[in-house]
Amino acid sequence: MEYYELLGLKREPFQTTADPYFFYKSQEHAEALQRLEISIRLRRGLNLILGDIGTGKTTMGEVLKQTLLREDRFIIGTILDPSFKSEFQFLTNVVNLFEINPHRRSTISYKNSVKNYLFQKGVEENKTIVLLIDEGQKLTPTYLEVLRLFLNYQTPDFFLINMVILAQLDILPKLKRRRSFMDRVAITYMLNPLNREDTEEMINFRLKQAGFSRNKELFTKEAIDLIYDHSKGMPRKITMLCHDCLEQLISKSLDVVAEDLVESTVAKQIEIK
């Protein structure tokens, strides 16, 4: 039996995968999602979501995709890691994502094929094309130039491709050196760590999503204080620490996660590192 079943839960509440079902929308995350969706629906082009590791960028991208794909008008391609060996490999990935069939195997042919595809889908079929790129800080100047070229494909009213780049702050120096790229940005949104209140709400939200329905608390207020202090409000760190705390709770046959359990769990995490 899994540990979470022993706690009366139906699912693992603190998994670290990018599962939209467990995505806690703080006010900041909700605002970022809303602005992204509006920008994409208006086909405004380039959108940047920035934040440190573990602030929820990847999961936000999955939530956005889940929302948009409920409608047939959206076509979405996702690059999870733009660590390619060459411009041609990067273009090949884009071509494959959207199932484009170039006439010849060359960089120029691939670029022209993408252009033709965007005009066909965006103008003739009135589709909204979205390219979602995670780990955007890994984009090289060459790949940024390819993306800039794609953003040149537009009508007087809208861009033929909409981009959402999810990236760590490392991307900023690269972008600032490319004014022609930055000039096309419709939205830039920075995701910050959660505050103490949101940390507690995130923990309770995940427990509820996992099926927790007992009247008594599973984490004391003091325990959540420590979780917030140790995680600095980073959603991924909160999730990992809560997962380890629940495992310790079961192994020690306890009923509630209190301060001392959080401290011992943190000590174990440090020891393992």
N, C-alpha and C positions, 0 to 999 in steps of 0.2 A: 504494500500500500504506500502511495506517495505521501510525503509529509503533509501536504496541504489538505489531503482527505482526512487526516487525523484531526485537523482543526475545523472540520465541517465546511471546507471549501470545495467547490466543484472544479476549479482550475488553479493553476499556478499563478498567484497574484503578482509576483515580482520577477517575472522573466525579463530579460534585457533585450529581447528581440523587438524589432520595430512593428509592434502589433497595434493597429489603430484602435482596437477594442479597448485597450488599456491606456490610451492616450489621454492624459489629464490636461484639460484646456485651462490654463491659468488665464487671467485677463490679457496678459501679453501674448500668449500663444493664440488665443481666440482672435485677437485683433490682427495678428500677423496672417492668420488663415483667411480671415474675412477680406483683408486688403489684397491678398494674393488672388483669391477667387474673383474679386471684382476686376482686378487688372487683367486676368486671363480672359474673363468673359468679354471685356472691352477690347481685347487683343492689343494690348499696349506694348508688348514686346518683352523686354528684359527685366527680370526681378531677382533681387539678391536677398537671401536670408543668411545672416551671419551669426556666429555664436561659437563659444568654446566647445571642446569635446564634451558630449554628454548633456547638452542643453535641450535635446529633443528635435533636432533638425531633421534627421532621417525619418523619424516617426511622423513628424508633421508632413513631410513629403508623401508618405503613404496615406495619410488621412486626406490630403488634397486629391490624390489620385482616386481614392475610393469615392470621394464626393463627385468629382467630375465625370468619372466613368459610368455614372448612373444615366448619363445622357449620351445619345448616339453622336452628337455633334462634335465630341471631343476625341481626338486621336493623341495618345500619350506614349512617348518613348522615354525610357529611363536608362541613364548611365550611372551605375553605382560607384564606379571608380575610374576616372579618366586617365589612368596610368598606361598610356599607349606608347608604342615604340616609335611611331612616326605619324606624320600628318595623314598619310594614306590609310594607316590602320585606324586612326580616329574616324576618318570619313567612311571607311568600310563598316565600322560599328554603327554609325548613324544610318547608313543606307540599309543595313540589315534590320535595325530597329523598326524602321517604317516600311520594310518589305519593298524597297525600291529596286528596280531592275535596270541598272545602267547599261548603255550600249557597249561600252568598252571598259576595260579594266585600267583606268588611269585616273589621276587626281582631277584633271580637268573634266573628264566625263562624269565622274562622281559628283562634282560640284554642280554641273549643269543638270544632272538628273535630280538632285535635291531641289534645285530651283524650279524645274518643271513640275515636280511632285507638289511643291508648296503652292504653285499657282493653280494646279488642277484641283487639289483638295480645298485650298483656302478660298479661291474665287469661284471656280465652276461648281464645286459641290458644297460650298459654304461651311466647310468644316473648320474647327479650331485646332491647330496643331500645337502640341506642347512638348518641349524637350526638357526633362527634369534631370539635372546633373547633381549628384551627391559628391562629397569630397572635392568640392570645387577648387579648393586651395592647390590641388595638384594639376590644375590646368596650366599648360605651358603657354608662353607668348604665341607660339605657332597655332595652338588650338583656339586661343582667344581670338586670333585673327580670322580663323575659319568661322567661328561663331559670329563675329562682327559682320563677315560677308553674308551670312544667312539673314542677319537682321536688316540687311539692305533690301531684302525682298519684301516689298510692302505695296499696298495700294495707297491712295490719298487718305484713306480712312482708317486703315489698320495694318498691323504687321502680319505677315503670313506665317510667322513662327513665333511662338511665345516660349521664353526660356525661364526656368526657375533654377537658379544656382544656389545650392546649399553649401556653405563653406565656413571654414574657420577663419579667424581674422588674418591669417597669413596671406590671404588673397589680396588684401587691400593695397599693399605696395605695388603688386603687379598691375592692378587695375588703374591705380593713379598714374602709372607711366603710360597708360593707353587712353588718352583723353577721348579718342573717337569711339571707344567702347563704353566708357563711363557716361558719355553724353546720351547714350541710348537707354540708360537705366530708368525704369518707371517707378520702381519701389526698391528701397533699401531698408531692411528691418533687422534690428539687432536683438537677439534673444539673450536675456540675462538669466542668472540663476534665480530660483524661486526664493521667496521670503519665508519666514517661519510659518505664517498662516497657510500659505499655499503648500508648503511641505506636508503639513498635517492633512490638508484636504486631499492632496495627491495620494497619500497613504490610505486614507479612508475610502477614496474613490476606487482604488485598485482592489481593496478588500471586498468592497461591495460588488464590483464587476466580477470578482471571482466567486461570489456566492455567499459571502460572510453575512450572517443574519442574526448572530447572537446579540443579546441586549448589552452585555458587558463589553468593555473595550479590550482590544487585543494588545494595544500599545499604550502605555501610560503617557500622560502629558510630559512628564520628566524625560521619558525615553525618547519621545519625539524631539524634545529640546536638544538632546545629545546627538540624535541622528542629524538634525539640522546643522548643529555645530561641526560635526565631523564631515558631513557631505558638502558643506558650504552652499547648500541649496541646489546642487547639481542633480537633475533628475536621475541620471544614470547611476550616480553614486548612492543616492537615496534608495533606488531600487535594489542595487546589489547588497547594501547593508541590511535592508529589511528582509531580503531573502535569507541571508546568513543568520539573522536574528531568529527567524522562524524555525530554521533548522536546529539552532541551538535550543530553542524553546522546547521542541519535541525531544531532542536527545537528553535534556535534563528533566523531562517530565514536569515542566512548569505550565502555568495557566496564562500568564501575561508577560509581555516583554517590558521589563522595568529597566531602570538606569544601569544597574550592575550587569545585566545581560548584554546591553549595548556596549558597555565598556569592555567586557571580556571578548565580545565578537570583534570589535575594532582591534583589540590586541592580537587576536588570532589572524586577522587580515594583514596586519603589519608584519607579523611573524612569518607568514607565508611569502610575503614580498621579499 
